[in-house]
């Protein structure tokens, strides 16, 4: 039978824990199918608690024994934990449990990954290891003894003892259970060291499987760069003698910031020029920084409850974005972040899964590791910094670290720090945390007697459970351009606080061209009627890189919408403006490569839906293909020049300069391939000495329809490398014609290397299916059925990955009746499964009820 209907948990119902913990002693006697965990925990009553009931969480545990102050007890057991009568004074709880790591396919708690013991405890995985108050506001000092046959046995903190068959670890910093980590197995380390700003030497290690040692150097340098940057920019010094990273093949997430022992999905730490693309290197650098930065924004200061998840994640995403901007190109990083935000978070905000940055309720916390929490949470931090200024921001952060070090904090604590440091009233700003949805800012303007006036109005559409949205504080960065392209007003931040406001710029000689929302100063949708000529002007002249890119993207989108809705030919103004931009060698190659990108199929579908038109995925795909072909023909000579000009002949480096050059050259190769049938792509494939060039060429060959020999050769070359073969799976699906996409994906699920137990391989295959909208939404419904088939198979093994993958269906209401009927049938089929997990039940139910 199906699990009991999941019951929501509400922020308003938060109560302090009944008991606090001084210290925890854990002993692990490792065995693949029968690990014993012995716990000795020092509890004390919490004087601030409203209830004195002693409750410990626990799931999938076999209790062997339990005692209080040495006397055996018989607790009252439930499926989710236990209760017990305890003294009204400090006491010591002892328990022994048995768990089965080998059978733990959910990859939550203690599990096996190809013979390696590994843990993942965020959000609520520790309760699958032993009985414990598994909540983030219960913090304790941990001492861990690991006993077993594995040569390497790691846990949090510092190594304090080691001998034949055991290792003991002590973490002196109090932490919640979700930050606990343990790894044991046949591992080798790539060592390093770092000298902190106070002169302490910190030992660094990246632990990997034998054979992966040669893929660690970049990650080690990224770690050192992160440590130095956090000292220089935020004044944060590392606080242990040791910092370990472990690469794990089977991992639901990208990485986890466990104190002193970061566990990484191997795809997010292993890198070499031969096996990793430029994008892989940049992602690895960012994720290593993100997890390291959590040491202060997440570990030393954690969140009081899971409703405050954005407190640690939004702030840390913002910090890792700052780091990448400093290490690479700030404008390019900003544009990439906005592309990702619009693709994931705006879609989330506009559908049945919309929720506030700080939700007021949830059923399963694993379902709230979302783009809203992370990316929109980071945008809120960025707006706050814009409003108070750089100096005040860093002053407030210093106060935050001073006041809340060692705390489990809340959004109220965070905003209070800024109010105290700056004197600002942030009551209205808090709506960014409490209200879901993406605000729309409508812009009109007029010019008279030397005064230019911008009229702004804001509106946030209703979202599930929130119909009325009061005005928010919106920082709108604006600059003004003259008719000759020069700036007549430098960037000024307008603070919008009302539903409607007007802002005047006086002393102008002529009507200016506005550059609105520079650097994407707020996560909003600007609605303004502009002409293609104005957009082309901004693309040519704006000094703000983001708005320069945005003008080109908007020009392309509007032209594509005319092609889709009115059967127009490709917009010559877009083609001319793009040609001019691409030829401008004063522009960063990485920027030009981004500017040559086109709106996504999903972006166009949403624009059509917002405009009252039912999108047809096939028609959208056809329009994009038509425009790409027209652009290739218009830019034939320029593409050939750019391809030759930006070939990198020096030894491979994954830095910003080389990466940008390769990105522009490969964008040019894509255009050349449309005209030469793949001849140049084949030459690049044959001569490529790095994965960026090889994979780009393979993609072009697939797009040209003659990639089968290269696909076979690529597999023969790389079948020994699991991460490269993930790319091989994805690329074939992403470049299939829409009518063939589901069939290609289905064929690959029958490949001997496909497995649903490895999240990376599952996402590489079924995830690629969902990232090809015209293929996934093909009118046959084959994509819907294939995804549902595999989600049903995966759910009993790995509910987290299943629930996250089910979001591919979240936009189903935007499509025609026939597609809605096909999708609703698959959603109903999933929900009808016996023993469907609470993770998947919640997500699919919310989507189905939209």
Secondary structure, DSSP 8 states (H G I E B T S, - for coil): --------EEGGG----SEEEEEEEEEEE--SS-EEEEEEEEEEE-TT-S----EEE-SS-EEEEEEETTEE---EEETTEEE----SS-EEEEEEEEE-GGG-TT--EEEEETTEEEEE-TTTTGGGTS-B--STT--EEEEEEEESS-SEEEESSEEEEEETTEEEEEEEEEE-GGG--EEEES-EEEEEEEE-TTS-EEEEEEEE-TT-GGG-HHHHHHHHHHHHHHHHHH-----SSEEEEEEESS-SSSEE--TTEEEEEGGGT---TTT--HHHHHHHHHHHHHHHHTTTBTTTBEESSGGGHHHHHHHHHHHHHHHHHHHS-HHHHHHHHHHHIIIIIIHHHTSTT---SS-SEES-GGGG-SHIIIIIHHHHHHHHHHHH-HHHHHHHHHHHHHHHTT-EE-HHHHHHHHHHHH----TTTTHHHH--S-EEEEEEEEEETTEEEEEEEEEE--BTTB-------EEEEEEEE-TTS-EEEEEEEEEE-SSEEEEEE-S-SS--EEEESGGG-SS-EEE----HHHHHHHHHH-S-HHHHHHHHHHHHHHHHHHHHHH-----HHHHHHHHHHHH-TTS-HHHHHHHT----HHHHHHHHHHTT----HHHHHHHHHHHHHHHHHHTHHHHHHHHHHT---SS---SHHHHHHHHHHHHHHHHHHHHHTTHHHHHHHHH--SHHHHHHHHHHHHHHT--HHHHHHHHHHHTT-HHHHHHHHHHHHHTS-HHHHHHHHHHHHTSTT--SSSHHHHIIIIIHHHT-HHHHT-TT-HHHHHHHHHHHHHHTT-HHHHHHHGGGGTTGGGS-HHHHHHHHHHHHHHHTSTT--HHHHHHHHHHHT-
